[in-house]
Amino acid sequence: MKRLSIYVVTVCAVLVLSITGVVLARSIGKRGTTPYVTHFIFRPLMSIDIPGLGTATALEMTGTTENMKGGTMLHQMSARCVAISVAAGHKKYIDGACVLVDRDGDKIMSTFDTRDVDKSVPDRDCGTHIITGGTGKYAGITGEEPFACIGMPPLAGDGGYTAMDIPHITTWEIK
């Protein structure tokens, strides 16, 4: 009787884990629109002053993502970007590239440009990410992510570190 109980419990556990895996795999879907925010720390790597023009600063940006609707897509991923910030007279922009990594090690890659603003999404007026690809469950992903920039207080201490929340509205498709 004891062996039968262990067998039943084992079979039930395997079934629950199998069903959970199928549900999680399906929860991403093949296309969608996902609102999420990345909580970034900006670390300046180096700057170049260009006399008569302005300053160019290389930045590393790291943080985590949060799906604003509680879904699984783009939720609790680590984010790392490298960017160049240019301040020339009254012009200021940041261009770069990012990689988001989920708990399984699967990745989403994108580029971004703060001069490319999608005017059809007025509250995302800071720039646009272009999703350029992915690995694992995100293989074949493409999409666009208009984003906003919400400045946070500077980090304590010296070093020029800053923080920013970047809310996105992502329209994506996996082909």
N, CA, C and O atoms as a DFTB+ gen file, in Angstrom:
700 C
 N C O
     1  1       0.815      -1.184       0.000
     2  2       0.000       0.000       0.000
     3  2       0.871       1.266       0.000
     4  3       0.557       2.250      -0.670
     5  1       1.983       1.218       0.774
     6  2       2.874       2.360       0.857
     7  2       3.489       2.652      -0.519
     8  3       3.621       3.813      -0.905
     9  1       3.868       1.589      -1.266
    10  2       4.436       1.775      -2.597
    11  2       3.407       2.382      -3.545
    12  3       3.752       3.229      -4.369
    13  1       2.166       1.966      -3.439
    14  2       1.112       2.518      -4.273
    15  2       0.936       4.003      -3.985
    16  3       0.755       4.784      -4.919
    17  1       0.984       4.413      -2.734
    18  2       0.855       5.826      -2.357
    19  2       1.991       6.642      -2.944
    20  3       1.761       7.715      -3.501
    21  1       3.213       6.146      -2.827
    22  2       4.366       6.851      -3.382
    23  2       4.229       6.948      -4.886
    24  3       4.527       7.993      -5.465
    25  1       3.782       5.873      -5.534
    26  2       3.596       5.868      -6.978
    27  2       2.556       6.917      -7.386
    28  3       2.786       7.685      -8.320
    29  1       1.422       6.953      -6.695
    30  2       0.349       7.909      -7.013
    31  2       0.850       9.344      -6.829
    32  3       0.604      10.196      -7.683
    33  1       1.542       9.617      -5.734
    34  2       2.074      10.955      -5.482
    35  2       3.074      11.340      -6.566
    36  3       3.050      12.472      -7.050
    37  1       3.952      10.416      -6.957
    38  2       4.947      10.686      -7.993
    39  2       4.273      10.988      -9.323
    40  3       4.643      11.950      -9.995
    41  1       3.284      10.175      -9.716
    42  2       2.567      10.392     -10.973
    43  2       1.859      11.750     -10.944
    44  3       1.892      12.490     -11.928
    45  1       1.225      12.074      -9.824
    46  2       0.536      13.364      -9.706
    47  2       1.520      14.524      -9.823
    48  3       1.235      15.518     -10.491
    49  1       2.668      14.398      -9.179
    50  2       3.674      15.458      -9.240
    51  2       4.172      15.656     -10.666
    52  3       4.315      16.789     -11.126
    53  1       4.436      14.555     -11.366
    54  2       4.900      14.637     -12.758
    55  2       3.835      15.303     -13.631
    56  3       4.159      16.147     -14.467
    57  1       2.580      14.932     -13.441
    58  2       1.499      15.541     -14.215
    59  2       1.390      17.035     -13.942
    60  3       1.254      17.826     -14.876
    61  1       1.447      17.429     -12.679
    62  2       1.357      18.852     -12.335
    63  2       2.515      19.621     -12.954
    64  3       2.305      20.688     -13.530
    65  1       3.729      19.101     -12.847
    66  2       4.883      19.777     -13.431
    67  2       4.783      19.847     -14.950
    68  3       5.142      20.863     -15.546
    69  1       4.308      18.795     -15.574
    70  2       4.147      18.788     -17.036
    71  2       3.123      19.816     -17.471
    72  3       3.361      20.574     -18.411
    73  1       1.989      19.847     -16.796
    74  2       0.936      20.805     -17.145
    75  2       1.422      22.222     -16.902
    76  3       1.180      23.103     -17.727
    77  1       2.106      22.464     -15.783
    78  2       2.639      23.791     -15.483
    79  2       3.609      24.226     -16.557
    80  3       3.553      25.375     -16.996
    81  1       4.498      23.350     -16.998
    82  2       5.449      23.680     -18.050
    83  2       4.758      24.043     -19.343
    84  3       5.168      24.988     -20.017
    85  1       3.714      23.311     -19.705
    86  2       2.959      23.608     -20.924
    87  2       2.269      24.959     -20.795
    88  3       2.291      25.751     -21.737
    89  1       1.659      25.236     -19.652
    90  2       0.965      26.513     -19.441
    91  2       1.958      27.666     -19.516
    92  3       1.676      28.675     -20.163
    93  1       3.134      27.536     -18.855
    94  2       4.124      28.604     -18.894
    95  2       4.646      28.817     -20.305
    96  3       4.829      29.959     -20.729
    97  1       4.888      27.743     -21.036
    98  2       5.389      27.877     -22.403
    99  2       4.360      28.576     -23.290
   100  3       4.731      29.364     -24.159
   101  1       3.094      28.301     -23.083
   102  2       2.036      28.913     -23.892
   103  2       1.733      30.337     -23.465
   104  3       1.210      31.114     -24.264
   105  1       2.044      30.703     -22.230
   106  2       1.642      31.995     -21.715
   107  2       2.294      33.157     -22.448
   108  3       1.784      34.276     -22.404
   109  1       3.408      32.913     -23.118
   110  2       4.062      33.982     -23.857
   111  2       3.309      34.264     -25.149
   112  3       3.139      35.428     -25.512
   113  1       2.861      33.254     -25.837
   114  2       2.151      33.444     -27.089
   115  2       3.087      33.761     -28.238
   116  3       4.307      33.769     -28.075
   117  1       2.515      34.021     -29.391
   118  2       3.294      34.318     -30.595
   119  2       3.298      35.803     -30.936
   120  3       4.108      36.244     -31.751
   121  1       2.410      36.578     -30.326
   122  2       2.388      38.025     -30.556
   123  2       1.610      38.670     -29.427
   124  3       0.828      38.024     -28.731
   125  1       1.845      39.945     -29.269
   126  2       1.119      40.642     -28.221
   127  2       1.597      42.064     -28.031
   128  3       2.521      42.535     -28.695
   129  1       0.939      42.727     -27.107
   130  2       1.321      44.069     -26.673
   131  2       1.515      43.987     -25.168
   132  3       0.618      43.557     -24.442
   133  1       2.674      44.395     -24.706
   134  2       3.032      44.236     -23.301
   135  2       3.555      45.552     -22.733
   136  3       4.542      46.091     -23.235
   137  1       2.906      46.076     -21.692
   138  2       3.470      47.238     -21.001
   139  2       4.418      46.760     -19.899
   140  3       4.051      45.923     -19.074
   141  1       5.629      47.296     -19.896
   142  2       6.570      46.937     -18.841
   143  2       7.477      48.121     -18.552
   144  3       7.573      49.053     -19.351
   145  1       8.140      48.078     -17.406
   146  2       9.090      49.127     -17.044
   147  2      10.433      48.470     -16.712
   148  3      10.488      47.404     -16.099
   149  1      11.508      49.132     -17.131
   150  2      12.845      48.703     -16.730
   151  2      13.361      49.718     -15.719
   152  3      13.338      50.924     -15.968
   153  1      13.824      49.222     -14.584
   154  2      14.397      50.060     -13.531
   155  2      15.914      50.060     -13.741
   156  3      16.597      49.102     -13.382
   157  1      16.432      51.144     -14.325
   158  2      17.829      51.204     -14.752
   159  2      18.726      52.001     -13.806
   160  3      18.296      52.978     -13.193
   161  1      19.975      51.565     -13.704
   162  2      21.074      52.337     -13.143
   163  2      22.005      52.652     -14.314
   164  3      22.398      51.748     -15.051
   165  1      22.360      53.924     -14.489
   166  2      23.257      54.367     -15.553
   167  2      24.642      54.586     -14.950
   168  3      24.799      55.341     -13.990
   169  1      25.642      53.921     -15.521
   170  2      27.018      54.082     -15.061
   171  2      27.842      54.673     -16.197
   172  3      27.997      54.041     -17.242
   173  1      28.377      55.884     -16.005
   174  2      29.227      56.465     -17.054
   175  2      30.547      55.706     -17.131
   176  3      31.196      55.467     -16.112
   177  1      30.936      55.333     -18.339
   178  2      32.189      54.602     -18.544
   179  2      33.338      55.535     -18.907
   180  3      34.460      55.376     -18.427
   181  1      33.038      56.514     -19.765
   182  2      34.043      57.506     -20.151
   183  2      33.355      58.639     -20.897
   184  3      32.276      58.453     -21.460
   185  1      33.970      59.797     -20.899
   186  2      33.445      60.956     -21.635
   187  2      34.541      61.577     -22.473
   188  3      35.726      61.512     -22.143
   189  1      34.110      62.181     -23.567
   190  2      35.013      62.932     -24.427
   191  2      34.390      64.303     -24.628
   192  3      33.260      64.413     -25.105
   193  1      35.127      65.352     -24.263
   194  2      34.688      66.715     -24.541
   195  2      35.200      67.096     -25.922
   196  3      36.384      66.949     -26.227
   197  1      34.287      67.587     -26.749
   198  2      34.639      67.978     -28.111
   199  2      34.490      69.498     -28.183
   200  3      33.369      70.003     -28.256
   201  1      35.606      70.235     -28.164
   202  2      35.542      71.697     -28.146
   203  2      34.664      72.240     -29.282
   204  3      34.777      71.836     -30.440
   205  1      33.800      73.160     -28.900
   206  2      32.917      73.789     -29.876
   207  2      31.709      72.951     -30.245
   208  3      30.820      73.434     -30.946
   209  1      31.654      71.700     -29.788
   210  2      30.527      70.837     -30.144
   211  2      29.767      70.363     -28.913
   212  3      28.558      70.573     -28.818
   213  1      30.458      69.725     -27.967
   214  2      29.770      69.206     -26.785
   215  2      30.499      68.031     -26.176
   216  3      31.727      67.951     -26.221
   217  1      29.728      67.115     -25.603
   218  2      30.296      65.966     -24.887
   219  2      29.643      64.680     -25.354
   220  3      28.436      64.636     -25.591
   221  1      30.441      63.641     -25.485
   222  2      29.941      62.295     -25.759
   223  2      30.337      61.421     -24.579
   224  3      31.497      61.418     -24.168
   225  1      29.370      60.673     -24.028
   226  2      29.620      59.824     -22.875
   227  2      29.175      58.403     -23.168
   228  3      28.040      58.174     -23.586
   229  1      30.069      57.450     -22.948
   230  2      29.714      56.033     -23.050
   231  2      29.070      55.624     -21.727
   232  3      29.590      55.943     -20.657
   233  1      27.934      54.915     -21.796
   234  2      27.180      54.513     -20.616
   235  2      26.940      53.012     -20.604
   236  3      26.730      52.392     -21.647
   237  1      26.973      52.442     -19.411
   238  2      26.468      51.087     -19.201
   239  2      25.186      51.246     -18.385
   240  3      25.156      51.965     -17.386
   241  1      24.125      50.563     -18.829
   242  2      22.841      50.627     -18.146
   243  2      22.466      49.212     -17.717
   244  3      22.424      48.303     -18.547
   245  1      22.193      49.019     -16.430
   246  2      21.778      47.707     -15.945
   247  2      20.527      47.867     -15.100
   248  3      20.318      48.905     -14.473
   249  1      19.692      46.830     -15.088
   250  2      18.478      46.885     -14.289
   251  2      17.645      45.634     -14.432
   252  3      18.106      44.607     -14.930
   253  1      16.407      45.742     -13.984
   254  2      15.454      44.634     -14.062
   255  2      14.140      45.136     -14.643
   256  3      13.840      46.330     -14.608
   257  1      13.361      44.194     -15.179
   258  2      12.088      44.547     -15.798
   259  2      10.916      44.110     -14.925
   260  3      11.031      43.211     -14.092
   261  1       9.782      44.781     -15.147
   262  2       8.549      44.466     -14.430
   263  2       7.369      44.623     -15.386
   264  3       7.122      45.719     -15.890
   265  1       6.637      43.533     -15.639
   266  2       5.434      43.577     -16.465
   267  2       4.368      44.339     -15.682
   268  3       4.029      43.955     -14.563
   269  1       3.841      45.411     -16.259
   270  2       2.911      46.281     -15.542
   271  2       1.501      45.690     -15.409
   272  3       0.678      46.225     -14.666
   273  1       1.220      44.605     -16.111
   274  2      -0.081      43.933     -15.995
   275  2       0.033      42.621     -15.235
   276  3      -0.954      41.896     -15.107
   277  1       1.228      42.303     -14.725
   278  2       1.415      41.068     -13.969
   279  2       1.611      39.827     -14.821
   280  3       1.610      38.714     -14.295
   281  1       1.780      39.998     -16.129
   282  2       1.986      38.856     -17.018
   283  2       3.425      38.354     -16.970
   284  3       4.270      38.911     -16.269
   285  1       3.687      37.290     -17.729
   286  2       5.024      36.693     -17.728
   287  2       5.950      37.298     -18.781
   288  3       7.168      37.295     -18.599
   289  1       5.395      37.815     -19.877
   290  2       6.241      38.381     -20.936
   291  2       6.936      39.632     -20.415
   292  3       6.294      40.527     -19.865
   293  1       8.250      39.686     -20.592
   294  2       9.080      40.820     -20.196
   295  2       9.005      41.114     -18.699
   296  3       9.113      42.267     -18.282
   297  1       8.819      40.062     -17.889
   298  2       8.728      40.230     -16.438
   299  2       9.928      39.582     -15.751
   300  3      10.317      38.462     -16.082
   301  1      10.495      40.286     -14.814
   302  2      11.632      39.814     -14.016
   303  2      12.783      39.325     -14.891
   304  3      13.347      38.254     -14.669
   305  1      13.114      40.140     -15.889
   306  2      14.285      39.869     -16.728
   307  2      15.397      40.814     -16.284
   308  3      15.125      41.914     -15.803
   309  1      16.640      40.391     -16.443
   310  2      17.751      41.305     -16.200
   311  2      18.030      42.037     -17.508
   312  3      17.905      41.466     -18.592
   313  1      18.403      43.288     -17.393
   314  2      18.643      44.121     -18.572
   315  2      20.047      44.691     -18.507
   316  3      20.509      45.130     -17.454
   317  1      20.713      44.676     -19.643
   318  2      22.029      45.308     -19.738
   319  2      22.132      45.971     -21.105
   320  3      21.872      45.358     -22.140
   321  1      22.517      47.231     -21.075
   322  2      22.639      48.009     -22.308
   323  2      23.962      48.755     -22.311
   324  3      24.542      49.033     -21.261
   325  1      24.421      49.071     -23.498
   326  2      25.546      49.967     -23.690
   327  2      25.045      51.069     -24.607
   328  3      24.382      50.805     -25.610
   329  1      25.373      52.324     -24.246
   330  2      24.839      53.449     -25.013
   331  2      25.873      54.552     -25.130
   332  3      26.864      54.586     -24.399
   333  1      25.617      55.448     -26.064
   334  2      26.400      56.664     -26.195
   335  2      25.429      57.832     -26.016
   336  3      24.412      57.922     -26.703
   337  1      25.756      58.705     -25.097
   338  2      24.961      59.905     -24.847
   339  2      25.714      61.083     -25.440
   340  3      26.884      61.300     -25.124
   341  1      25.049      61.841     -26.295
   342  2      25.678      62.987     -26.947
   343  2      24.937      64.252     -26.537
   344  3      23.715      64.333     -26.663
   345  1      25.676      65.230     -26.049
   346  2      25.128      66.544     -25.717
   347  2      25.904      67.563     -26.546
   348  3      27.070      67.850     -26.274
   349  1      25.239      68.100     -27.554
   350  2      25.872      69.052     -28.461
   351  2      24.970      70.278     -28.568
   352  3      23.951      70.253     -29.258
   353  1      25.354      71.341     -27.883
   354  2      24.520      72.543     -27.884
   355  2      23.176      72.236     -27.254
   356  3      23.107      71.716     -26.140
   357  1      22.113      72.557     -27.965
   358  2      20.759      72.290     -27.450
   359  2      20.284      70.872     -27.768
   360  3      19.200      70.473     -27.343
   361  1      21.078      70.120     -28.503
   362  2      20.709      68.742     -28.834
   363  2      21.282      67.769     -27.816
   364  3      22.438      67.885     -27.410
   365  1      20.457      66.807     -27.409
   366  2      20.917      65.745     -26.513
   367  2      20.174      64.478     -26.910
   368  3      18.950      64.481     -27.040
   369  1      20.915      63.406     -27.101
   370  2      20.277      62.133     -27.440
   371  2      21.127      60.982     -26.924
   372  3      22.311      61.138     -26.627
   373  1      20.483      59.811     -26.827
   374  2      21.163      58.585     -26.409
   375  2      20.767      57.482     -27.381
   376  3      19.581      57.263     -27.625
   377  1      21.748      56.792     -27.931
   378  2      21.542      55.632     -28.788
   379  2      22.253      54.447     -28.161
   380  3      23.293      54.615     -27.524
   381  1      21.700      53.238     -28.332
   382  2      22.379      52.092     -27.761
   383  2      21.769      50.762     -28.159
   384  3      20.926      50.681     -29.052
   385  1      22.218      49.725     -27.473
   386  2      21.746      48.362     -27.712
   387  2      21.617      47.660     -26.362
   388  3      22.389      47.916     -25.437
   389  1      20.619      46.763     -26.265
   390  2      20.311      46.094     -24.999
   391  2      20.124      44.592     -25.195
   392  3      19.799      44.114     -26.282
   393  1      20.343      43.867     -24.097
   394  2      20.013      42.447     -24.024
   395  2      19.239      42.231     -22.727
   396  3      19.695      42.610     -21.649
   397  1      18.063      41.618     -22.845
   398  2      17.269      41.208     -21.686
   399  2      17.409      39.697     -21.553
   400  3      17.368      38.983     -22.555
   401  1      17.575      39.201     -20.325
   402  2      17.753      37.775     -20.089
   403  2      16.738      37.319     -19.048
   404  3      16.608      37.932     -17.988
   405  1      16.006      36.222     -19.357
   406  2      15.035      35.699     -18.386
   407  2      15.675      34.620     -17.516
   408  3      16.859      34.317     -17.663
   409  1      14.893      34.049     -16.618
   410  2      15.408      33.058     -15.665
   411  2      15.921      31.784     -16.339
   412  3      16.736      31.063     -15.764
   413  1      15.442      31.505     -17.566
   414  2      15.897      30.323     -18.299
   415  2      17.175      30.590     -19.091
   416  3      17.744      29.671     -19.679
   417  1      17.630      31.852     -19.111
   418  2      18.802      32.219     -19.901
   419  2      18.458      32.624     -21.322
   420  3      19.354      32.918     -22.113
   421  1      17.163      32.646     -21.662
   422  2      16.741      33.074     -22.999
   423  2      16.814      34.600     -23.082
   424  3      16.583      35.295     -22.093
   425  1      17.140      35.118     -24.283
   426  2      17.448      36.535     -24.441
   427  2      16.568      37.218     -25.481
   428  3      16.100      36.604     -26.439
   429  1      16.362      38.517     -25.254
   430  2      15.749      39.417     -26.234
   431  2      16.744      40.544     -26.465
   432  3      17.217      41.160     -25.509
   433  1      17.068      40.821     -27.736
   434  2      18.004      41.874     -28.087
   435  2      17.272      43.027     -28.756
   436  3      16.311      42.823     -29.497
   437  1      17.743      44.253     -28.484
   438  2      17.135      45.422     -29.111
   439  2      18.154      46.540     -29.255
   440  3      19.206      46.540     -28.617
   441  1      17.811      47.491     -30.113
   442  2      18.541      48.747     -30.216
   443  2      17.575      49.846     -29.801
   444  3      16.363      49.635     -29.782
   445  1      18.107      51.022     -29.469
   446  2      17.201      52.125     -29.160
   447  2      17.803      53.450     -29.610
   448  3      19.012      53.588     -29.795
   449  1      16.904      54.420     -29.777
   450  2      17.268      55.742     -30.271
   451  2      16.302      56.742     -29.648
   452  3      15.091      56.621     -29.832
   453  1      16.814      57.722     -28.918
   454  2      15.921      58.711     -28.307
   455  2      15.491      59.800     -29.289
   456  3      14.686      60.660     -28.933
   457  1      16.011      59.778     -30.519
   458  2      15.531      60.711     -31.545
   459  2      14.356      60.136     -32.320
   460  3      13.661      60.870     -33.024
   461  1      14.122      58.824     -32.199
   462  2      13.027      58.132     -32.889
   463  2      11.844      58.030     -31.929
   464  3      11.740      57.064     -31.172
   465  1      10.954      59.021     -31.956
   466  2       9.812      59.079     -31.046
   467  2       8.545      58.737     -31.815
   468  3       8.263      59.332     -32.855
   469  1       7.777      57.772     -31.299
   470  2       6.497      57.387     -31.895
   471  2       5.424      58.352     -31.394
   472  3       4.946      58.215     -30.267
   473  1       5.047      59.313     -32.212
   474  2       4.099      60.354     -31.807
   475  2       2.678      59.822     -31.606
   476  3       1.826      60.530     -31.068
   477  1       2.413      58.581     -32.031
   478  2       1.082      57.998     -31.830
   479  2       0.888      57.517     -30.387
   480  3      -0.228      57.180     -29.992
   481  1       1.970      57.484     -29.602
   482  2       1.903      57.080     -28.192
   483  2       2.458      58.251     -27.369
   484  3       3.623      58.233     -26.971
   485  1       1.616      59.279     -27.113
   486  2       2.119      60.525     -26.522
   487  2       2.791      60.384     -25.153
   488  3       3.676      61.176     -24.827
   489  1       2.395      59.398     -24.348
   490  2       3.017      59.268     -23.024
   491  2       4.303      58.443     -23.069
   492  3       4.889      58.167     -22.022
   493  1       4.748      58.050     -24.251
   494  2       6.023      57.345     -24.436
   495  2       6.879      58.193     -25.380
   496  3       7.168      57.800     -26.510
   497  1       7.272      59.361     -24.884
   498  2       7.857      60.395     -25.726
   499  2       9.372      60.536     -25.608
   500  3       9.916      61.600     -25.904
   501  1      10.059      59.480     -25.179
   502  2      11.506      59.581     -24.996
   503  2      12.294      58.891     -26.110
   504  3      13.443      59.254     -26.363
   505  1      11.696      57.902     -26.778
   506  2      12.394      57.194     -27.840
   507  2      11.732      55.877     -28.162
   508  3      10.616      55.604     -27.719
   509  1      12.432      55.051     -28.943
   510  2      11.891      53.763     -29.374
   511  2      12.980      52.702     -29.372
   512  3      14.084      52.917     -29.872
   513  1      12.644      51.548     -28.796
   514  2      13.463      50.347     -28.923
   515  2      12.971      49.589     -30.150
   516  3      11.771      49.559     -30.422
   517  1      13.868      48.993     -30.871
   518  2      13.540      48.083     -31.966
   519  2      14.044      46.708     -31.554
   520  3      15.248      46.515     -31.386
   521  1      13.131      45.746     -31.387
   522  2      13.538      44.381     -31.031
   523  2      14.122      43.734     -32.279
   524  3      13.461      43.646     -33.314
   525  1      15.367      43.283     -32.170
   526  2      16.086      42.768     -33.336
   527  2      16.227      41.253     -33.346
   528  3      16.672      40.688     -34.346
   529  1      15.856      40.574     -32.247
   530  2      15.959      39.118     -32.222
   531  2      15.982      38.570     -30.817
   532  3      15.898      39.307     -29.835
   533  1      16.099      37.255     -30.743
   534  2      16.124      36.608     -29.442
   535  2      16.653      35.192     -29.545
   536  3      16.944      34.695     -30.634
   537  1      16.773      34.549     -28.388
   538  2      17.212      33.163     -28.325
   539  2      16.177      32.349     -27.562
   540  3      15.297      32.904     -26.903
   541  1      16.292      31.018     -27.659
   542  2      15.377      30.136     -26.926
   543  2      13.933      30.407     -27.295
   544  3      13.590      30.438     -28.477
   545  1      13.083      30.603     -26.300
   546  2      11.653      30.826     -26.538
   547  2      11.385      32.129     -27.295
   548  3      10.292      32.323     -27.825
   549  1      12.388      33.030     -27.347
   550  2      12.227      34.310     -28.043
   551  2      12.854      34.298     -29.440
   552  3      12.894      35.340     -30.096
   553  1      13.339      33.154     -29.908
   554  2      13.935      33.081     -31.243
   555  2      12.917      33.557     -32.275
   556  3      11.770      33.111     -32.268
   557  1      13.329      34.449     -33.149
   558  2      12.455      34.984     -34.188
   559  2      11.624      36.177     -33.748
   560  3      10.758      36.618     -34.504
   561  1      11.853      36.721     -32.547
   562  2      11.053      37.846     -32.071
   563  2      11.473      39.147     -32.758
   564  3      12.656      39.394     -32.991
   565  1      10.481      39.963     -33.071
   566  2      10.688      41.312     -33.589
   567  2       9.656      42.207     -32.919
   568  3       8.683      41.723     -32.341
   569  1       9.874      43.497     -32.999
   570  2       8.879      44.402     -32.451
   571  2       9.418      45.796     -32.227
   572  3      10.584      46.093     -32.485
   573  1       8.521      46.645     -31.733
   574  2       8.858      48.028     -31.426
   575  2       8.379      48.355     -30.025
   576  3       7.359      47.841     -29.565
   577  1       9.137      49.225     -29.346
   578  2       8.831      49.588     -27.976
   579  2       8.991      51.093     -27.775
   580  3      10.079      51.544     -27.416
   581  1       7.939      51.883     -27.995
   582  2       8.049      53.288     -27.607
   583  2       8.230      53.357     -26.088
   584  3       7.620      52.581     -25.353
   585  1       9.071      54.288     -25.621
   586  2       9.326      54.356     -24.185
   587  2       9.349      55.787     -23.679
   588  3       9.537      56.735     -24.442
   589  1       9.155      55.920     -22.379
   590  2       9.270      57.189     -21.668
   591  2      10.522      57.133     -20.801
   592  3      11.091      56.061     -20.597
   593  1      10.947      58.276     -20.296
   594  2      12.106      58.360     -19.410
   595  2      11.680      59.104     -18.150
   596  3      11.321      60.281     -18.200
   597  1      11.724      58.413     -17.038
   598  2      11.340      59.016     -15.759
   599  2      12.586      59.061     -14.882
   600  3      13.031      58.041     -14.356
   601  1      13.139      60.260     -14.735
   602  2      14.348      60.437     -13.951
   603  2      14.118      60.146     -12.478
   604  3      13.054      60.438     -11.931
   605  1      15.115      59.574     -11.852
   606  2      15.096      59.287     -10.415
   607  2      16.199      60.126      -9.777
   608  3      17.045      60.673     -10.485
   609  1      16.202      60.236      -8.447
   610  2      17.288      60.978      -7.801
   611  2      18.641      60.328      -8.098
   612  3      18.724      59.116      -8.295
   613  1      19.704      61.149      -8.131
   614  2      21.032      60.565      -8.349
   615  2      21.383      59.604      -7.220
   616  3      20.916      59.764      -6.092
   617  1      22.196      58.617      -7.525
   618  2      22.638      57.682      -6.501
   619  2      23.579      58.382      -5.537
   620  3      24.305      59.296      -5.931
   621  1      23.574      57.968      -4.295
   622  2      24.449      58.549      -3.285
   623  2      25.903      58.284      -3.638
   624  3      26.226      57.270      -4.257
   625  1      26.768      59.189      -3.247
   626  2      28.193      59.019      -3.490
   627  2      28.635      59.696      -4.765
   628  3      27.840      60.302      -5.483
   629  1      29.906      59.581      -5.028
   630  2      30.501      60.197      -6.208
   631  2      30.577      59.164      -7.325
   632  3      30.555      57.964      -7.050
   633  1      30.661      59.585      -8.534
   634  2      30.840      58.660      -9.642
   635  2      29.913      58.923     -10.803
   636  3      30.068      58.314     -11.862
   637  1      28.939      59.827     -10.632
   638  2      28.060      60.183     -11.733
   639  2      26.983      59.169     -12.060
   640  3      26.330      59.284     -13.097
   641  1      26.779      58.177     -11.202
   642  2      25.727      57.190     -11.441
   643  2      24.369      57.866     -11.327
   644  3      24.164      58.713     -10.457
   645  1      23.448      57.496     -12.199
   646  2      22.078      58.001     -12.141
   647  2      21.115      56.823     -12.275
   648  3      21.507      55.720     -12.657
   649  1      19.870      57.077     -11.958
   650  2      18.837      56.041     -12.062
   651  2      17.677      56.582     -12.880
   652  3      17.414      57.785     -12.893
   653  1      16.991      55.678     -13.562
   654  2      15.852      56.080     -14.376
   655  2      14.920      54.888     -14.550
   656  3      15.372      53.760     -14.747
   657  1      13.619      55.143     -14.478
   658  2      12.622      54.145     -14.864
   659  2      12.263      54.395     -16.319
   660  3      12.028      55.533     -16.724
   661  1      12.222      53.322     -17.103
   662  2      11.907      53.411     -18.532
   663  2      10.657      52.565     -18.798
   664  3      10.772      51.361     -19.025
   665  1       9.452      53.181     -18.773
   666  2       8.245      52.422     -19.124
   667  2       8.142      52.253     -20.644
   668  3       8.358      53.201     -21.400
   669  1       7.811      51.046     -21.074
   670  2       7.674      50.700     -22.493
   671  2       6.254      50.216     -22.772
   672  3       5.574      49.715     -21.877
   673  1       5.823      50.366     -23.997
   674  2       4.657      49.643     -24.513
   675  2       5.171      48.878     -25.726
   676  3       5.446      49.463     -26.774
   677  1       5.296      47.569     -25.570
   678  2       5.930      46.736     -26.582
   679  2       4.897      46.003     -27.418
   680  3       4.019      45.322     -26.887
   681  1       5.009      46.148     -28.708
   682  2       4.237      45.337     -29.650
   683  2       5.240      44.391     -30.282
   684  3       6.188      44.833     -30.932
   685  1       5.037      43.064     -30.095
   686  2       6.021      42.081     -30.516
   687  2       5.348      40.903     -31.211
   688  3       4.151      40.655     -31.070
   689  1       6.186      40.189     -31.971
   690  2       5.738      38.978     -32.659
   691  2       6.904      38.018     -32.755
   692  3       8.041      38.422     -32.998
   693  1       6.608      36.731     -32.562
   694  2       7.610      35.678     -32.729
   695  2       7.222      34.889     -33.970
   696  3       6.143      34.300     -34.028
   697  1       8.107      34.878     -34.965
   698  2       7.817      34.185     -36.234
   699  2       8.537      32.868     -36.277
   700  3       8.424      32.134     -37.259
